[in-house]
Amino acid sequence: TESLVHMGQAHAALGDLEEAKCLFKQAYPVAREAKWFLVIISTLISFIEVINGPSPETKLAVILSVLAHPGITPNMRERCERIRRELRPALTSEQIEAAQQRAEATQVETWADEIIL
C-alpha cells in the first residue's frame, strides 16, 4: 500500500496526475481497512497536492486537521506547512477562520473518506 502511495508521488512528480490519483485511490481503501494511520495521512496529503478541487478553503481545513494530529511525522508536517503557505495568499481572513473551525470539527479519517473516496 505504501508502495502505491510512493508510485503515485512519482507519477505526480512526472506530471502524470491522473495516474497518481488512481494510485492514491487504490492505496487509500487498503490503508483504511488496515487502520494504517500514517499511510492514510500520506495518501491524503499526496491526493490534496495533485487534485484541482476541492476549494482552497477546504484544502486548508484538511491540512490544518492533519497538522493538529499528534501522530504525524516531521516530513508530513513539513509538507503540510508548505501547502498551507501556498494556500494562504488565495484566502481571506474569514476563509482562513472558517477553515480552522472546520479543521477542529473534522477528523483526518473523515476528510480522507470525503476527498479520496
PyMOL commands that set and color helices and strands:
alter all, ss='L'
color gray80, all
select helices_A, chain A and resi 2-13+17-34+37-50+56-68+74-90+93-105+108-116
alter helices_A, ss='H'
color red, helices_A
deselect
rebuild
show_as cartoon
